[in-house]
Amino acid sequence: MGDFDEVGMAPWSSHEQRGNAEQLDRKMAIMCYLSVFGWLVAYRASRLERGPLATFHLRQMTLLLLLSLGILVAQIALLPFFGWSSLVVAGGGLALTLLMRMLGVMAALSGLQEPLPLVGRWAYRLLPGF
């Protein structure tokens, strides 16, 4: 099969395999943002299946999940002190994280590794071994 590979007539070619790997990488990057289940699938994928794009967006979404969890815990902790007005602040924070998720999906669809606004650069510092 070596001769067929050299002239590009093999039933599979390295270009097709590379294209399929890039598509899988992009799909995993998009799945990270769509649901917690999609995040789990991308997280549980081996590092060989997960390309640099998926790893980047997985790290970004992990930071957003931790930020959302922190907002919810802070809202519950502040509820007895500030009453229902803490819901407005928490709702604004969660709306901001939803907006960042949408920006992350758009970057993943484009195949770009752009950090999310406001918090994206923290992902490398807070989650270095991800």
Protein Blocks (a to p, Z undefined) as FASTA:
>chain_A
ZZmmmnopafbdfklmmmmmmmmmmmmmmmmmmpmklmmmmmmpcfklpcfklmmmmmmm
mmmmmmmmmmmmmmmmmmmmnommlmmmmmmmmmmmmmmmmmmmmmmmnopacdcehjlm
mmmmmmmmZZ
